[in-house]
């Protein structure tokens, strides 16, 4: 267990209503005094419903959003003390992929050059080295050379998410932050992307911070789970502990609300409920 | 068009019958077993839409029926044609966007495809209602939710303003919105997504339709809210004897909600079966693959690999020859599967479009 990225007592308030006097300004606390440890080569999932503050937490850890209080340290360095240039150098080691790959890739650039750009910014490589590295990355994410010359609109969502992963991994990050990476994808494609992330993690040893509202999916990929509600952590622990013996009522409610793909365990409206609700230790 | 009172009373008595049959035997999987005809029959439905590169068939030869008071789940990935099917049933696909080129849609024996726009307008809302994924987009932001429900009732039933408003408040109460009298004066932006979906349901059910088409009604909602909405739909279905066509990509919701399931792929229904048979004994390789690729929330250990389906679902322009699923199928056999589009045929208790179905021993959930 070695600590890589650590957030301590992070708090972020957003202004929801401006006013003339300081007292008339209204705030919403998106993240309230949250601490999180991201360890090398492990996957930690942050789960919760919309508005729980999980995406804000991810952005605080990357310093894409400045915290009102609390600290973020990466490999022992306090990120808040870093200037722009130092931060940029460090950012190479923390990469991110988003829910909608269409809006995270430039429509006027071929996907090959989008991946190459990451190399151009962060490394001093010759043109031919870059080209062969890009080809290698495309192969890693299950795409081929022909794809490199195409534009984002020529791809499906799943393929674009592969490109986004290739671009993020181009700079050999230590942490990959994934904000709902499969929420917008079709069922049959989700499994492909999730397995791809798992395989690449096993090969390259990066840590994954996986932000998701999909509890069933998280169970398949996470080592550790943090459950958030209204900006606060209500439960945390190893995935098996959180899923098998949830402690917080909110975690139980979340788990109990997942529709189970098995018609023998129908629980809605409480008809034929023999054995229902017990699978998660008494869910809702 | 006002409904004859004789028809009205028949409905009431039927509702009582369904409510009872639901209460005692919700798991009766065979539609029509109660001796009543199917409420909705879709026969050979084929829909063409106009695209930039010419006309394309979005759905082909769709066949299914829904028994009175039952729920059919229409399942598919993006581009499979599930929403186009729903829109066609509701008579919402018409030139210049597209047209129904073949088939019939029988609602209580009346063919909706053959109806004029005017006749259809009275069927929609009165006999058939729809709810969609994004409730806020289906509500008018500039009117209170009470006024929107009252307007529908006034238009379809010809009631007075006062009576319609009272009915609107009553409907909000029926969908379990707290303090409905006050909430009737709220504008959509003042309500949460879950509340808006309740309002949409109140609106859809305000004229006591026989058929409710629900197109991914909970996809945009949080999981705990989703559960409340699904529960509400289920309860109202029992109360009102509703028949539901439930469109979703979530097999968990299908398992919780549906009596029968039709799986769509590439514009066709590839398998159709009672829910229990479909999940436990799938007959089509696509169904089997779908069941394997979803994470099971109750599975014991963490960090397992999910099984995947290679490739991507076909778009409108690249639907393959023969079986639509053959390029992604684990059991494909050339040239058998590539030669022609397989006919729908019965395999045990399921109907499926797979020429190899009888040779395969497919596995469902365990």
Interface residues (C-beta under 8 A of the other chain):
Chain A: X43 X49 X50 X156 X158 X159 X186 X187 X188 X189 X190 X191 X192 X194 X195 X198 X213 X214 X215 X216 X217 X219 X220 X221 X222 X223 X239 X240 X243 X253 X254 X255 X256 X257 X258 X259 X260 X261 X262 X263 X264 X265 X266 X267 X268 X269 X271 X272 X279 X284
Chain B: X26 X27 X77 X78 X222 X223 X224 X225 X226 X227 X230 X231 X234 X235 X238 X249 X250 X251 X252 X253 X254 X255 X256 X257 X275 X276 X279 X280 X289 X290 X291 X293 X294 X295 X296 X297 X298 X299 X301 X302 X303 X304 X305 X306 X307 X308 X309 X310 X312 X313 X365
